[in-house]
Amino acid sequence: MALRFEVLGRFNRARAARLTLPHFTCQTPLFMPVGTQGTIKGLTTDQLETIGCQIILGNTYHLELRPGSQLIDDLGGLHKFMNWKRALLTDSGGFQMVSLLHLADITEEGVTFQSPVDGKPMLLTPEESIHIQNNIGADIIMALDDVVKTTITGPRIEEAMYRTLRWIDRCISAHKKPDVQNLFGIVQGGLDPVLRDICVRGLVERNLPGYAIGGLAGGEDKDSFWRVVAQCTAGLPEDKPRYVMGVGYPLDIVVCSALGADMYDCVYPTRTARFGTALVPEGVLKLKQNAMATDERPIDPSCSCMVCKNYTRAYLHCLVTKDPMGSQLLSYHNLSFMMRLSRDLHMSILEGRFPEFVRGFLRVQFPKGDVPKWVHNAMEVAGIDISECCTPTKCQHDAMEDTGVDISEFCPPTKCP
């Protein structure tokens, strides 16, 4: 079924400046590092505060396995347990239906996992997921949803979407701390616009504190990805946070922010650091490459983080993948990069120059003008003109020729027909 879009023009909405919920306020767009078991690997909470991190994501399933939500509650909640004074979000455990599918059995009651720790069965129902998250004490908690990969087709997608809507009511009924913990629902429906629309309308009817767009970043093509985000943000309330789950590539975050999203999470910045890759404005810098061995420059000359101030590429080249310090330093830099990106997005919205920010970002990432077609399509829907960042296509070049306008000086010889 074809999906029609009206131009969203979301980039100029004032609500993007702040995300305000009971007992929780921060700037948006907002990137959340993933601290699966109450820690960002290799970094202290003081370091996270230093780079401007406002919120961390914890994993309900893994925290219940180790050390257990009851122990966390007995010791004063996850904030105190991990010495983190800022905001926390816990996911519902639903993602493990995909990542641990070989250990999971999904029914209407819930999902039964075989514990990877001791092999014992663990039944995670909507009620139990909320009970665990109430114990953990995060500021934002997620409803248990039925998660399937977007690459799957057939009746399983529809089954999962309707089950997600049934489970949200069970989550709402089980939630014991709505005054201090914000329960978000999750939009499912795969790549089917009809199912996504049904789920969006069903969740909005329940008037939740916030909404997430789930089931993406699982292998679907980018053109399908942005269309789902655009459809969901267009249907979700503008005065409530909109969270695209599992998204962490800088380009994806810029695009989704233009389409109206506010929150993101991903292991990408820290996971790629452990493989020796640093995030830079141009894309990525692979520090394992031999060319880095004698390079005395910092990772990113424009970055003011502790790593870029004190260490050279050559030094980091010696450490990456060989010494734990290497992954720690790269994780620190990569998360600093993501926090700076969030701040820059935030300020560009506040100052009314978001389109200019997007164009500048794309010019740096794609200096040859080869901006992916899916980005061009998404920005057209968002109402942002990026034509100056894109190498003209043959049809565009021919159209200019027909008007008598010479654009050859703007076209690289290898690109211009």
Backbone hydrogen bonds, N-H to C=O, Kabsch-Sander energy under -0.5 kcal/mol:
donor,donor_aa,acceptor,acceptor_aa,energy
4,R,2,A,-0.6
8,L,381,V,-3.2
9,G,381,V,-0.5
10,R,258,A,-0.6
12,N,9,G,-1.0
13,R,10,R,-2.1
16,A,13,R,-1.3
17,A,14,A,-2.1
18,R,15,R,-0.7
19,L,26,C,-3.5
20,T,18,R,-0.6
21,L,19,L,-0.5
21,L,24,F,-3.4
24,F,21,L,-2.4
26,C,19,L,-1.9
28,T,16,A,-0.7
28,T,17,A,-0.6
30,L,262,D,-2.9
32,M,264,Y,-2.5
34,V,266,C,-0.6
35,G,33,P,-0.7
35,G,57,L,-3.3
36,T,34,V,-0.6
38,G,35,G,-2.3
41,K,39,T,-0.7
43,L,40,I,-2.5
48,L,44,T,-1.8
49,E,45,T,-2.1
50,T,46,D,-2.1
51,I,47,Q,-1.7
52,G,49,E,-1.3
53,C,48,L,-2.5
56,I,87,A,-1.5
57,L,33,P,-2.4
58,G,89,L,-3.1
59,N,36,T,-2.4
60,T,58,G,-0.6
60,T,91,D,-0.6
63,L,59,N,-2.5
64,E,60,T,-2.0
65,L,61,Y,-1.6
66,R,62,H,-2.5
68,G,63,L,-2.7
72,I,68,G,-1.9
73,D,69,S,-2.5
74,D,70,Q,-2.7
75,L,71,L,-1.8
76,G,73,D,-1.8
77,G,72,I,-2.9
78,L,136,I,-2.9
81,F,77,G,-2.6
82,M,78,L,-2.4
83,N,80,K,-0.7
84,W,79,H,-2.9
87,A,54,Q,-1.7
89,L,56,I,-2.4
90,T,140,I,-2.2
91,D,58,G,-2.0
96,Q,93,G,-0.8
97,M,94,G,-2.2
98,V,95,F,-2.1
99,S,95,F,-2.2
100,L,96,Q,-2.1
101,L,98,V,-1.2
103,L,100,L,-2.4
104,A,101,L,-1.4
105,D,112,T,-1.8
107,T,110,G,-2.9
111,V,124,L,-2.4
112,T,105,D,-2.7
113,F,111,V,-0.6
113,F,122,M,-3.2
114,Q,103,L,-1.8
115,S,113,F,-0.7
115,S,120,K,-3.1
119,G,115,S,-1.8
122,M,113,F,-2.6
124,L,111,V,-3.2
124,L,122,M,-0.6
125,T,123,L,-0.7
129,S,125,T,-2.8
130,I,126,P,-1.9
131,H,127,E,-2.4
132,I,128,E,-2.6
133,Q,129,S,-2.1
134,N,130,I,-2.7
135,N,131,H,-1.9
136,I,132,I,-2.3
137,G,133,Q,-2.4
138,A,133,Q,-0.7
139,D,88,L,-1.1
140,I,88,L,-1.9
141,I,182,N,-2.7
142,M,90,T,-1.1
143,A,184,F,-2.4
146,D,160,A,-0.5
147,V,145,D,-0.8
152,I,149,K,-1.4
157,I,154,G,-1.3
158,E,154,G,-0.6
159,E,155,P,-2.5
160,A,156,R,-2.3
161,M,157,I,-2.0
162,Y,158,E,-2.3
163,R,159,E,-2.1
164,T,160,A,-2.2
165,L,161,M,-1.7
166,R,162,Y,-1.9
167,W,163,R,-2.9
168,I,164,T,-1.6
169,D,165,L,-0.9
170,R,166,R,-1.1
171,C,167,W,-2.3
172,I,168,I,-2.5
173,S,169,D,-2.1
174,A,170,R,-1.6
175,H,171,C,-1.2
180,V,177,K,-1.4
181,Q,177,K,-2.4
182,N,139,D,-2.9
183,L,181,Q,-0.6
184,F,141,I,-2.6
184,F,182,N,-0.6
185,G,210,G,-1.5
187,V,212,A,-3.3
192,D,189,G,-1.7
196,R,192,D,-2.4
197,D,193,P,-2.1
198,I,194,V,-2.1
199,C,195,L,-2.3
200,V,196,R,-2.7
201,R,197,D,-2.4
202,G,198,I,-2.2
203,L,199,C,-2.4
204,V,200,V,-2.6
205,E,201,R,-1.9
206,R,202,G,-0.5
206,R,203,L,-1.1
207,N,204,V,-1.8
210,G,183,L,-0.7
211,Y,241,P,-2.3
212,A,185,G,-2.9
213,I,243,Y,-3.3
214,G,187,V,-1.9
214,G,212,A,-0.7
225,F,221,D,-2.1
226,W,222,K,-2.4
227,R,223,D,-1.3
228,V,224,S,-2.0
229,V,225,F,-2.0
230,A,226,W,-2.8
231,Q,227,R,-2.4
232,C,228,V,-2.5
233,T,229,V,-2.7
234,A,230,A,-1.8
235,G,231,Q,-1.1
235,G,232,C,-0.5
236,L,232,C,-1.4
240,K,237,P,-1.1
243,Y,211,Y,-2.5
244,V,242,R,-0.5
244,V,263,M,-2.5
245,M,213,I,-1.8
245,M,243,Y,-0.8
247,V,244,V,-1.0
248,G,246,G,-0.5
253,I,249,Y,-2.1
254,V,250,P,-2.2
255,V,251,L,-2.3
256,C,252,D,-3.0
257,S,253,I,-2.3
258,A,254,V,-1.8
259,L,255,V,-1.3
260,G,257,S,-1.2
261,A,256,C,-2.5
262,D,242,R,-3.4
263,M,242,R,-1.8
264,Y,30,L,-2.1
265,D,244,V,-0.7
266,C,32,M,-1.0
270,T,267,V,-0.6
271,R,267,V,-3.1
272,T,268,Y,-2.8
273,A,269,P,-0.7
274,R,270,T,-1.4
275,F,271,R,-0.5
275,F,272,T,-0.8
276,G,273,A,-1.9
277,T,272,T,-2.1
278,A,285,L,-2.9
280,V,283,G,-1.9
283,G,280,V,-2.0
285,L,278,A,-2.8
287,L,276,G,-2.3
287,L,285,L,-0.9
289,Q,286,K,-1.2
292,M,289,Q,-1.9
293,A,290,N,-1.6
294,T,291,A,-0.5
295,D,292,M,-1.3
296,E,294,T,-0.7
303,C,300,D,-2.3
309,K,305,C,-1.9
310,N,306,M,-1.3
311,Y,307,V,-2.4
313,R,297,R,-2.6
314,A,295,D,-2.2
316,L,312,T,-2.1
317,H,313,R,-2.5
318,C,314,A,-1.3
319,L,315,Y,-0.8
319,L,316,L,-0.7
320,V,316,L,-2.8
322,K,319,L,-2.4
323,D,319,L,-2.6
326,G,323,D,-1.7
327,S,323,D,-0.9
328,Q,324,P,-2.0
329,L,325,M,-2.7
330,L,326,G,-2.3
331,S,327,S,-2.3
332,Y,328,Q,-2.3
333,H,329,L,-2.3
334,N,330,L,-3.1
335,L,331,S,-2.5
336,S,332,Y,-2.1
337,F,333,H,-2.6
338,M,334,N,-2.0
339,M,335,L,-2.5
340,R,336,S,-2.4
341,L,337,F,-2.4
342,S,338,M,-2.2
343,R,339,M,-2.4
344,D,340,R,-2.9
345,L,341,L,-2.5
346,H,342,S,-2.5
347,M,343,R,-2.9
348,S,344,D,-2.3
349,I,345,L,-1.8
350,L,346,H,-2.4
351,E,347,M,-2.5
352,G,349,I,-1.3
353,R,348,S,-2.9
354,F,348,S,-0.6
357,F,353,R,-2.1
358,V,354,F,-2.5
359,R,355,P,-2.3
360,G,356,E,-2.4
361,F,357,F,-2.7
362,L,358,V,-2.4
363,R,359,R,-2.2
364,V,360,G,-1.7
365,Q,361,F,-2.1
366,F,362,L,-2.6
369,G,366,F,-2.2
371,V,369,G,-1.2
375,V,372,P,-0.5
376,H,372,P,-1.9
377,N,373,K,-2.6
378,A,374,W,-2.3
379,M,375,V,-2.6
380,E,376,H,-1.7
381,V,377,N,-1.7
382,A,378,A,-2.1
383,G,379,M,-0.7
383,G,380,E,-0.6
384,I,379,M,-2.9
385,D,383,G,-0.5
386,I,384,I,-0.7
389,C,386,I,-2.0
390,C,387,S,-1.2
391,T,369,G,-2.9
397,H,393,T,-2.7
398,D,394,K,-2.8
399,A,395,C,-2.0
400,M,396,Q,-2.0
401,E,397,H,-2.2
402,D,398,D,-2.2
403,T,399,A,-1.0
404,G,400,M,-0.5
404,G,401,E,-1.4
405,V,400,M,-2.3
406,D,404,G,-0.5
407,I,405,V,-0.7
410,F,407,I,-1.7
411,C,408,S,-1.4
415,K,412,P,-1.8
416,C,412,P,-2.9
